[in-house]
Amino acid sequence: MTSITLKPSQQVQYVLRLADTALILAQRLSEWCGHAPALEEDIALTNMSLDLVGQSRALLTHAGQLHAQAAGKAFDEDQLAFLREERDFLNLTLCELPNTADEAAHRRSRPGDFAFTVLRNLMVATWLKQAWTRLAHSSDPELAAIAGKAVKEARYHQQHNGDWVVRLGDGTAESHTRMQRALERVWPYVPELFEDDDIDHAAAQSGLGPRASELRQGWEAEVQAVLSQASLQPPQATPFRSTGRRGVHSEHMGYLLAEMQSLPRAHPGAAW
């Protein structure tokens, strides 16, 4: 099926960054359905994925409406989720990483590394909680309403995954080693969460939402508190910078989208 052509305004791109981050992390979390280490955790991870899908649906619908106002052409949530190309997605790179060491290993041994999953969930949920808290006061009433509901879900995600990080990080020697290894894998992607660009500056000036850098202080305080309880030490910073929020993704994104978009592209307009 032909992809849609989208030239979004800065306002639409700001909303899409949030929508895509929620959608792509939901896709990764959905891979745990039926495979988690315990039944309760299987249900919890699936519910978190559904929460994120709900957030992305509301945001994608709103982004489509904003695009109609700016460019005269509307897109619905399904078109934006399933008919955009890789470079049109603006999610945090951290969310698209496979649940294990690399894409090949991930496809052989799904669902992946539970330590990496809960640590990534903690990082992203804390970032989203900071963002939703600020966005509840957005000059955009619809975005503020979405944020008011989403912040409650983000708080639960943060608490649930934070508890696991502490339990595993401060557990056995084996679980601590695995959590520290997961932290070393996650940490290089953290700077992207707080890098500002023209889209952030425009959003802040209009009252639409905060700059990414404005979320850093609260995020660091909350994440560091969990890592300290878990006896985990953040690695040294590196020069590496990921760029998913600008549409330049890791090698893993194409595999994820191929799977996520396969059915609607193979059967255009299908409904059930």
GUMI-327540 format. One record per residue: residue in three letters; residue number from 1; x, y, z of N, C-alpha, C, O, CB in turn. Coordinates in steps of 0.1 Angstrom, whole numbers. Glycine has a CB too. Layout:
   miti   tike    n_px    n_py    n_pz   ca_px   ca_py   ca_pz    c_px    c_py    c_pz    o_px    o_py    o_pz   cb_px   cb_py   cb_pz
    Ala    NUM       X       Y       Z       X       Y       Z       X       Y       Z       X       Y       Z       X       Y       Z
...
END
This chain:
   miti   tike    n_px    n_py    n_pz   ca_px   ca_py   ca_pz    c_px    c_py    c_pz    o_px    o_py    o_pz   cb_px   cb_py   cb_pz
    Met      1       8     -12       0       0       0       0       9      12       0      19      13       7     -10       0      12
    Thr      2       5      23      -7      13      35      -9      13      42       5       3      43      12       7      44     -19
    Ser      3      25      47       8      27      55      20      21      68      19      20      73       8      42      55      24
    Ile      4      18      74      30      13      88      30      24      98      29      35      95      34       3      91      42
    Thr      5      22     109      24      32     120      23      28     131      34      17     136      33      32     127       9
    Leu      6      37     133      43      34     142      54      45     152      55      57     148      56      32     134      67
    Lys      7      42     165      55      51     175      58      46     183      70      40     194      68      53     185      45
    Pro      8      48     178      82      42     184      93      48     197      98      60     199      96      42     174     105
    Ser      9      40     205     104      45     218     110      52     214     123      52     203     127      33     227     113
    Gln     10      59     224     129      66     222     141      57     218     152      60     209     160      74     234     145
    Gln     11      45     223     152      35     219     162      31     204     161      31     197     171      22     228     161
    Val     12      29     200     149      25     186     146      37     177     149      35     166     155      21     184     131
    Gln     13      49     181     146      61     173     149      63     171     164      67     161     169      73     179     143
    Tyr     14      60     182     172      61     181     186      51     170     192      55     162     200      58     195     193
    Val     15      39     170     187      29     160     191      33     146     186      32     136     194      15     164     186
    Leu     16      38     145     174      42     132     169      54     126     176      54     114     178      46     134     154
    Arg     17      63     134     182      74     129     190      68     121     202      73     110     205      83     140     194
    Leu     18      58     127     208      52     120     220      45     108     215      46      97     221      43     130     227
    Ala     19      37     109     204      28      98     199      37      86     195      34      75     199      20     103     188
    Asp     20      48      89     188      56      78     182      64      72     194      66      59     193      66      84     172
    Thr     21      68      79     203      75      73     215      66      63     222      71      52     225      80      84     225
    Ala     22      54      67     224      44      58     231      41      46     222      41      35     227      32      65     234
    Leu     23      39      48     209      36      37     200      47      27     198      44      15     199      32      43     186
    Ile     24      59      32     196      70      22     194      74      15     207      77       3     206      82      30     189
    Leu     25      73      21     218      76      14     231      65       3     233      67      -8     238      77      23     243
    Ala     26      52       7     230      41      -3     231      44     -15     222      41     -26     226      28       4     227
    Gln     27      49     -13     210      52     -24     201      62     -33     207      61     -45     207      56     -19     187
    Arg     28      73     -27     213      83     -36     219      77     -43     231      80     -55     233      95     -27     223
    Leu     29      69     -37     240      64     -43     251      54     -54     248      53     -64     255      57     -33     260
    Ser     30      47     -53     237      37     -63     232      44     -76     229      38     -87     230      30     -58     220
    Glu     31      57     -76     226      64     -88     224      66     -97     236      69    -109     235      78     -85     218
    Trp     32      63     -91     248      64    -100     260      51    -107     263      51    -116     271      67     -91     272
    Cys     33      40    -104     256      27    -110     258      28    -125     257      32    -131     246      16    -105     249
    Gly     34      26    -132     268      27    -147     268      40    -152     271      43    -164     271      22    -152     255
    His     35      50    -143     274      64    -148     275      71    -142     288      82    -145     291      72    -144     263
    Ala     36      64    -135     296      70    -129     308      74    -139     318      68    -151     317      60    -118     314
    Pro     37      82    -136     328      87    -146     337      77    -151     347      79    -161     354      99    -141     344
    Ala     38      66    -144     348      55    -148     358      42    -143     352      42    -133     344      57    -142     372
    Leu     39      31    -149     355      18    -146     349      14    -131     353       9    -124     344       7    -155     355
    Glu     40      16    -128     365      13    -114     369      20    -104     361      15     -93     357      16    -112     384
    Glu     41      33    -107     359      41     -97     351      37     -97     336      38     -87     329      56    -100     352
    Asp     42      33    -109     331      28    -110     318      16    -100     316      16     -93     306      24    -124     314
    Ile     43       7    -100     325      -5     -92     325       0     -77     327      -6     -68     320     -15     -95     336
    Ala     44       9     -74     336      13     -61     338      20     -54     326      17     -43     322      23     -60     350
    Leu     45      29     -62     319      36     -56     307      26     -54     296      27     -44     289      47     -66     303
    Thr     46      16     -64     294       6     -62     284      -3     -50     287      -6     -42     277      -2     -75     283
    Asn     47      -6     -48     299     -15     -36     303      -7     -23     300     -13     -13     296     -19     -37     317
    Met     48       6     -23     303      14     -11     301      15      -8     286      14       3     282      28     -13     307
    Ser     49      16     -19     278      16     -17     264       3     -11     259       3      -2     250      19     -30     256
    Leu     50      -8     -16     264     -21     -11     260     -23       4     265     -29      12     258     -32     -19     267
    Asp     51     -18       7     276     -18      22     281     -11      30     271     -16      41     267     -11      23     295
    Leu     52       1      26     266       9      34     257       2      34     243       2      45     236      23      28     255
    Val     53      -5      24     239     -12      24     226     -24      34     228     -26      42     218     -18      10     223
    Gly     54     -30      35     239     -41      44     241     -36      59     240     -42      67     234     -48      42     254
    Gln     55     -24      61     246     -18      74     246     -15      78     231     -17      89     227      -6      75     254
    Ser     56      -9      69     224      -5      71     210     -17      74     201     -16      82     193       4      60     205
    Arg     57     -28      66     204     -40      68     195     -45      82     197     -48      89     187     -50      58     199
    Ala     58     -46      87     209     -51     100     212     -42     111     206     -47     120     200     -53     103     227
    Leu     59     -29     109     207     -20     119     202     -19     118     186     -19     129     180      -6     116     207
    Leu     60     -20     107     180     -20     106     166     -32     112     160     -32     119     150     -18      91     161
    Thr     61     -44     109     166     -56     116     162     -55     131     162     -59     138     153     -68     111     170
    His     62     -49     136     173     -48     150     175     -38     156     165     -40     167     159     -43     154     189
    Ala     63     -27     149     163     -17     153     153     -23     154     139     -21     163     131      -5     144     152
    Gly     64     -32     144     135     -39     144     123     -48     156     121     -49     162     110     -46     132     121
    Gln     65     -55     160     132     -64     172     132     -56     185     130     -60     194     123     -72     172     144
    Leu     66     -44     185     137     -36     197     136     -30     199     122     -29     210     117     -24     196     147
    His     67     -27     187     116     -22     188     103     -32     192      93     -29     200      84     -17     174      98
    Ala     68     -45     189      95     -56     193      87     -57     208      88     -60     215      78     -69     186      91
    Gln     69     -56     214     100     -57     228     102     -46     236      95     -48     247      90     -57     232     117
    Ala     70     -34     230      95     -22     237      90     -21     235      75     -17     244      67     -10     233      97
    Ala     71     -24     223      70     -21     219      56     -33     216      48     -32     213      36     -11     208      55
    Gly     72     -45     215      54     -57     212      47     -59     198      44     -69     194      37     -57     220      35
    Lys     73     -51     189      50     -53     175      47     -52     167      60     -42     168      67     -42     169      37
    Ala     74     -63     159      63     -64     152      76     -59     138      74     -61     132      63     -78     152      81
    Phe     75     -53     132      84     -49     118      85     -55     113      98     -54     119     108     -34     116      84
    Asp     76     -59     100      98     -64      94     110     -53      87     117     -42      86     112     -76      85     108
    Glu     77     -56      81     129     -45      75     137     -39      63     130     -27      60     131     -51      70     150
    Asp     78     -48      55     122     -43      43     115     -33      47     104     -23      40     102     -54      35     110
    Gln     79     -37      57      97     -28      62      86     -14      66      91      -4      63      86     -34      73      78
    Leu     80     -15      73     102      -2      78     108       6      67     114      19      68     114      -5      89     118
    Ala     81       0      57     119       7      46     126      13      36     115      24      31     116      -2      39     135
    Phe     82       5      34     105       8      23      96      13      27      82      18      18      75      -4      14      94
    Leu     83      11      39      78      14      43      64      25      53      63      28      58      52       2      48      57
    Arg     84      32      57      74      44      65      74      56      57      72      57      45      76      45      74      86
    Glu     85      66      63      65      79      56      64      88      58      76      85      67      85      86      61      51
    Glu     86      99      51      77     108      51      88     112      66      92     112      69     104     120      43      86
    Arg     87     116      73      82     121      87      85     111      96      90     114     107      95     128      93      72
    Asp     88      98      93      88      87     101      93      84      99     108      76     106     114      75      99      85
    Phe     89      89      88     114      87      85     128      97      93     136     109      95     133      88      70     131
    Leu     90      92      99     148     100     108     155     102     104     170     102     112     179      94     122     155
    Asn     91     102      91     172     103      85     186     117      86     191     127      87     184      98      71     186
    Leu     92     118      85     204     131      83     211     137      70     206     130      60     205     130      83     226
    Thr     93     150      70     202     157      58     198     156      47     208     155      35     204     171      61     194
    Leu     94     157      50     221     157      41     231     145      31     230     146      19     233     157      47     245
    Cys     95     134      36     226     122      28     225     122      18     214     115       7     215     110      37     223
    Glu     96     129      20     204     129      11     192     140      -1     194     139     -10     186     132      18     180
    Leu     97     149       0     203     159     -10     205     152     -23     208     142     -24     216     169      -6     216
    Pro     98     157     -34     203     151     -47     206     153     -51     221     162     -45     228     158     -58     197
    Asn     99     146     -60     226     146     -64     240     158     -72     244     159     -77     255     133     -71     243
    Thr    100     167     -74     235     179     -81     238     191     -75     230     190     -64     225     178     -96     234
    Ala    101     202     -82     230     215     -75     225     214     -69     211     219     -58     209     226     -85     226
    Asp    102     208     -76     202     207     -71     188     195     -77     181     189     -86     187     220     -74     181
    Glu    103     192     -72     169     180     -76     163     180     -91     159     170     -98     161     178     -68     150
    Ala    104     191     -96     155     192    -110     151     190    -119     163     182    -129     162     206    -114     145
    Ala    105     196    -116     174     194    -124     186     180    -122     191     174    -132     197     204    -120     197
    His    106     175    -110     190     161    -108     194     151    -117     187     142    -122     193     158     -93     192
    Arg    107     153    -118     174     144    -126     166     145    -141     168     136    -149     166     146    -123     151
    Arg    108     157    -145     173     159    -159     176     154    -163     190     149    -174     192     174    -163     176
    Ser    109     154    -153     200     152    -157     214     142    -147     220     144    -142     231     165    -157     221
    Arg    110     131    -144     213     121    -135     219     116    -141     232     116    -153     234     109    -133     209
    Pro    111     111    -132     241     110    -118     240     123    -110     243     124     -98     239      99    -113     248
    Gly    112     132    -116     250     145    -109     252     149    -108     267     146    -117     275     143     -95     247
    Asp    113     155     -97     271     162     -95     284     152     -87     293     149     -76     290     175     -88     282
    Phe    114     147     -94     303     138     -87     312     144     -76     320     138     -66     322     132     -98     322
    Ala    115     157     -77     323     164     -66     330     164     -54     321     161     -43     326     179     -70     333
    Phe    116     168     -55     308     168     -44     299     154     -38     298     152     -26     298     173     -48     286
    Thr    117     144     -46     297     130     -42     295     125     -33     307     120     -22     305     121     -53     294
    Val    118     127     -38     319     122     -30     331     130     -17     333     125      -7     337     122     -38     344
    Leu    119     143     -17     329     151      -5     331     147       5     320     146      17     323     166      -9     329
    Arg    120     146       1     308     141      10     298     127      16     301     125      28     299     140       3     284
    Asn    121     118       7     306     105      12     310     106      23     321      99      33     320      97       0     315
    Leu    122     115      21     330     117      31     341     121      44     335     116      54     338     127      26     351
    Met    123     131      43     326     137      55     320     126      63     312     125      75     314     149      52     311
    Val    124     119      56     304     109      63     295      97      67     303      92      78     300     105      54     283
    Ala    125      92      59     312      81      63     320      84      75     329      75      84     330      77      51     329
    Thr    126      96      76     334      99      88     342     100     100     333      95     111     337     113      86     349
    Trp    127     105      99     321     106     110     311      92     114     307      89     126     306     114     106     299
    Leu    128      83     104     304      69     108     301      62     114     312      54     123     310      62      95     296
    Lys    129      64     109     324      57     115     336      61     130     337      53     138     340      61     108     349
    Gln    130      74     133     335      78     147     336      71     155     325      67     166     327      93     148     335
    Ala    131      71     149     313      65     156     302      50     158     304      45     169     302      67     149     289
    Trp    132      43     148     308      28     149     309      25     159     320      15     166     319      22     135     313
    Thr    133      33     159     331      30     169     342      30     183     337      22     191     340      40     167     353
    Arg    134      40     186     328      41     199     323      30     202     312      25     213     311      55     201     316
    Leu    135      28     191     304      18     193     293       4     194     298      -5     199     290      19     181     284
    Ala    136       1     191     310     -12     193     316     -16     208     316     -28     211     318     -13     187     330
    His    137      -6     216     315      -9     231     314      -6     237     300      -3     249     299       0     238     325
    Ser    138      -7     228     290      -4     233     277     -14     243     272     -26     243     276      -4     221     267
    Ser    139     -10     251     263     -19     261     257     -29     254     247     -39     260     243     -12     272     249
    Asp    140     -26     242     244     -35     233     235     -44     225     244     -39     216     251     -26     224     226
    Pro    141     -57     229     245     -66     222     254     -67     207     252     -67     199     262     -80     228     253
    Glu    142     -66     202     240     -67     188     237     -55     181     242     -56     170     248     -69     185     222
    Leu    143     -43     186     240     -31     181     245     -30     180     260     -25     171     266     -18     188     239
    Ala    144     -35     191     266     -36     192     281     -45     181     286     -42     175     296     -41     205     285
    Ala    145     -56     178     279     -65     168     284     -59     154     283     -60     145     292     -78     168     276
    Ile    146     -52     151     272     -45     138     270     -34     137     281     -33     126     287     -38     138     256
    Ala    147     -27     147     284     -17     147     294     -22     144     308     -17     137     316      -9     160     294
    Gly    148     -34     150     311     -40     148     324     -43     134     327     -42     129     338     -53     156     325
    Lys    149     -47     126     317     -50     112     319     -37     104     318     -35      94     326     -60     107     308
    Ala    150     -28     107     309     -16      99     307      -7     100     319       0      90     321      -9     104     294
    Val    151      -6     111     326       3     112     337       0     101     348      10      97     354       3     126     343
    Lys    152     -12      98     350     -16      88     360     -10      74     356      -5      66     364     -31      87     362
    Glu    153     -11      71     343      -6      58     338      10      58     339      15      48     342     -10      56     323
    Ala    154      16      69     335      31      70     336      36      68     350      46      62     352      36      84     331
    Arg    155      28      73     360      32      72     374      32      57     378      42      52     384      23      79     384
    Tyr    156      22      50     373      22      35     376      33      28     369      40      19     375       8      29     372
    His    157      35      31     357      46      25     349      60      27     356      68      18     357      47      30     335
    Gln    158      62      39     360      74      43     367      76      35     380      86      29     383      75      58     370
    Gln    159      65      34     388      66      27     401      68      12     399      76       6     406      53      30     409
    His    160      60       7     390      61      -8     388      75     -12     383      81     -22     389      51     -13     378
    Asn    161      80      -5     373      93      -9     368     105      -5     377     115     -12     378      96      -2     354
    Gly    162     103       6     385     113      10     395     114      -1     405     125      -4     410     109      23     401
    Asp    163     103      -7     410     103     -17     420     111     -29     414     119     -35     422      89     -22     423
    Trp    164     110     -33     402     117     -44     396     132     -41     395     141     -49     397     112     -47     382
    Val    165     135     -28     391     149     -24     390     156     -26     404     167     -31     405     151     -10     385
    Val    166     150     -21     414     155     -22     428     156     -37     432     166     -41     437     147     -15     438
    Arg    167     146     -45     429     146     -59     433     157     -67     427     163     -75     433     132     -65     430
    Leu    168     159     -64     414     169     -71     407     183     -66     409     193     -73     410     166     -71     392
    Gly    169     184     -52     409     197     -46     411     203     -49     425     215     -50     426     196     -31     409
    Asp    170     195     -49     435     199     -52     448     196     -66     453     194     -69     465     193     -42     458
    Gly    171     196     -75     443     192     -89     446     204     -98     447     214     -95     455     183     -94     436
    Thr    172     204    -108     439     216    -117     438     227    -111     430     226    -101     423     212    -131     433
    Ala    173     239    -118     431     250    -113     423     247    -114     408     251    -105     400     263    -122     426
    Glu    174     240    -125     404     236    -126     390     226    -116     385     228    -110     375     230    -140     388
    Ser    175     216    -113     393     206    -103     389     212     -89     389     209     -81     380     194    -103     399
    His    176     221     -86     399     228     -73     399     237     -72     386     237     -61     380     237     -72     411
    Thr    177     244     -82     383     253     -82     371     244     -79     358     248     -71     350     261     -95     369
    Arg    178     233     -85     357     224     -84     345     219     -69     345     217     -64     334     213     -94     345
    Met    179     215     -64     356     209     -51     357     220     -40     353     217     -31     346     203     -47     371
    Gln    180     232     -42     358     243     -33     355     246     -33     340     249     -23     334     255     -36     363
    Arg    181     246     -45     334     248     -47     320     237     -40     312     240     -34     302     249     -62     316
    Ala    182     225     -41     317     214     -34     310     215     -19     311     213     -12     301     200     -39     316
    Leu    183     220     -14     322     222       0     324     233       5     314     232      16     309     226       3     338
    Glu    184     243      -3     313     254       1     303     249       2     289     254      10     281     266      -8     305
    Arg    185     239      -6     286     234      -6     272     224       6     270     224      12     260     226     -19     269
    Val    186     216       9     281     207      20     280     213      33     280     209      42     272     197      19     291
    Trp    187     223      35     288     228      48     291     233      57     279     230      69     280     240      47     300
    Pro    188     239      51     269     243      60     258     231      67     251     233      77     244     251      52     248
    Tyr    189     219      62     252     208      67     245     200      78     254     191      84     249     198      56     242
    Val    190     205      80     266     198      89     275     199     104     271     189     111     272     204      88     289
    Pro    191     211     108     266     212     123     262     201     127     252     197     139     253     225     125     256
    Glu    192     197     119     243     187     123     234     174     127     240     166     135     235     184     111     224
    Leu    193     171     122     252     159     126     259     158     141     262     147     146     265     157     118     272
    Phe    194     170     148     263     170     161     268     176     171     258     180     182     262     177     162     280
    Glu    195     178     167     245     184     176     235     173     185     229     163     180     223     191     168     225
    Asp    196     175     198     229     166     208     223     169     210     209     180     209     205     166     221     231
    Asp    197     159     214     201     160     219     188     150     229     185     143     234     194     160     207     177
    Asp    198     148     233     173     139     244     169     124     240     173     116     249     176     140     247     154
    Ile    199     121     227     172     108     223     175     105     225     190      94     229     193     106     208     171
    Asp    200     114     222     198     113     224     213     111     239     216     103     243     224     125     218     220
    His    201     120     247     210     119     261     213     106     267     208     100     276     215     131     268     206
    Ala    202     101     263     197      88     268     192      77     264     201      68     272     204      85     263     178
    Ala    203      77     252     206      67     247     215      67     255     228      57     258     234      69     232     218
    Ala    204      79     257     234      80     265     246      75     279     244      68     285     253      95     265     251
    Gln    205      79     285     233      75     299     231      60     301     229      54     311     233      82     305     219
    Ser    206      53     291     223      39     292     221      31     287     233      19     289     233      35     284     209
    Gly    207      37     281     243      30     275     254      25     261     251      18     255     260      19     284     258
    Leu    208      29     255     240      24     242     237      29     231     246      22     223     251      28     238     222
    Gly    209      42     233     250      48     223     259      62     226     262      68     236     257      48     209     253
    Pro    210      69     219     271      82     222     276      93     218     266      91     209     257      85     215     289
    Arg    211     104     225     267     116     220     260     121     207     266     118     204     278     128     230     260
    Ala    212     127     198     258     132     186     263     142     188     275     142     180     284     139     178     252
    Ser    213     150     198     274     160     201     284     154     204     298     160     202     308     169     212     280
    Glu    214     142     209     297     135     213     310     130     201     318     126     202     330     123     222     307
    Leu    215     131     189     312     127     177     319     138     170     326     136     161     334     121     167     309
    Arg    216     151     174     323     163     167     328     164     167     343     166     156     349     175     174     322
    Gln    217     162     178     350     165     179     364     156     169     372     160     162     380     163     193     369
    Gly    218     143     170     369     133     161     376     136     146     373     135     138     381     119     165     372
    Trp    219     139     144     360     142     130     356     154     124     363     153     113     368     144     129     340
    Glu    220     164     132     363     177     127     369     175     125     384     180     115     389     188     137     367
    Ala    221     168     133     391     165     131     405     158     118     408     161     111     417     158     143     411
    Glu    222     147     116     400     139     104     403     146      91     398     145      81     405     126     106     395
    Val    223     153      91     387     159      79     382     171      76     391     174      64     395     164      81     368
    Gln    224     179      86     395     190      84     403     186      78     417     194      70     423     198      97     405
    Ala    225     175      82     422     170      77     435     168      62     434     171      54     443     157      84     439
    Val    226     162      57     423     160      43     420     173      36     419     175      25     425     151      41     408
    Leu    227     182      41     410     195      35     408     203      33     421     209      23     423     203      42     398
    Ser    228     202      43     430     209      42     442     204      31     451     211      23     457     208      56     450
    Gln    229     190      30     452     184      19     459     188       5     453     189      -5     461     169      20     460
    Ala    230     190       5     440     193      -7     433     208     -10     433     212     -21     428     188      -7     419
    Ser    231     216      -2     439     231      -4     439     237      -4     425     246     -11     423     234     -16     447
    Leu    232     231       4     416     236       5     402     243      18     400     239      28     405     224       3     393
    Gln    233     254      17     392     262      29     390     261      33     375     265      25     366     276      26     394
    Pro    234     256      45     372     256      49     358     269      49     351     279      53     358     249      62     356
    Pro    235     271      45     339     284      45     332     288      59     329     280      68     331     283      37     319
    Gln    236     301      60     325     306      73     321     299      77     308     295      69     299     321      73     319
    Ala    237     297      90     306     291      95     293     300      93     282     312      92     283     288     111     295
    Thr    238     294      91     270     302      89     257     298     100     247     288     106     249     299      75     252
    Pro    239     306     101     236     302     111     226     290     107     217     285     115     210     314     114     217
    Phe    240     287      94     218     276      89     210     263      97     212     259     100     224     274      74     212
    Arg    241     256     100     201     243     106     202     233      99     193     236      98     181     244     121     199
    Ser    242     222      95     198     211      89     190     202     101     185     202     111     191     203      79     197
    Thr    243     195      98     174     188     109     167     174     105     162     169     111     153     196     113     155
    Gly    244     167      96     170     154      92     166     143     103     165     134     103     157     149      81     175
    Arg    245     145     113     175     135     124     175     136     133     163     128     141     160     137     132     188
    Arg    246     147     131     155     149     138     142     146     130     130     148     134     119     163     144     141
    Gly    247     141     117     133     138     108     122     149     100     116     147      93     106     132     116     111
    Val    248     161     100     123     172      92     119     174      81     129     177      84     141     185     101     118
    His    249     171      69     125     169      58     135     180      48     135     189      48     126     156      51     132
    Ser    250     179      39     144     189      28     145     185      17     134     175      18     128     189      21     159
    Glu    251     194       8     133     191      -3     123     180     -12     127     175     -20     119     204     -11     121
    His    252     175     -11     139     164     -19     144     150     -14     140     141     -22     140     165     -20     159
    Met    253     149      -1     136     136       4     134     129      -2     122     117      -4     122     137      19     132
    Gly    254     136      -4     111     130     -10      99     124     -24     102     113     -26      97     141     -11      89
    Tyr    255     131     -32     110     125     -45     113     112     -44     121     102     -50     119     135     -54     121
    Leu    256     112     -34     131     100     -32     139      89     -27     131      77     -33     132     103     -22     150
    Leu    257      91     -18     122      80     -12     114      75     -23     104      63     -23     101      84       0     106
    Ala    258      84     -31      98      80     -41      89      70     -51      95      60     -55      89      92     -49      84
    Glu    259      72     -54     108      63     -63     115      50     -55     119      39     -61     117      69     -69     127
    Met    260      52     -44     124      40     -36     129      31     -32     118      18     -32     120      45     -24     137
    Gln    261      36     -29     106      28     -24      96      24     -34      85      17     -31      76      35     -12      89
    Ser    262      28     -46      87      26     -56      76      12     -59      73       8     -59      61      33     -69      80
    Leu    263       3     -61      83     -11     -64      80     -18     -53      73     -25     -55      63     -18     -68      93
    Pro    264     -18     -40      78     -26     -30      71     -20     -27      58     -28     -22      49     -26     -17      80
    Arg    265      -8     -29      55      -2     -26      42      -6     -37      32      -8     -35      20      13     -24      43
    Ala    266      -7     -49      37     -10     -61      29     -25     -61      26     -29     -66      15      -6     -74      35
    His    267     -33     -56      35     -48     -56      33     -53     -42      35     -59     -40      46     -54     -66      43
    Pro    268     -52     -33      26     -56     -19      27     -71     -18      30     -79     -25      24     -53     -11      15
    Gly    269     -74     -11      41     -88      -8      44     -95     -20      51    -107     -20      53     -96      -6      32
    Ala    270     -87     -30      55     -94     -42      62    -100     -37      75     -94     -29      82     -83     -53      64
    Ala    271    -111     -43      78    -117     -41      91    -123     -54      96    -128     -62      89    -128     -29      89
    Trp    272    -124     -55     110    -130     -67     116    -135     -63     129    -141     -72     136    -119     -78     117
END
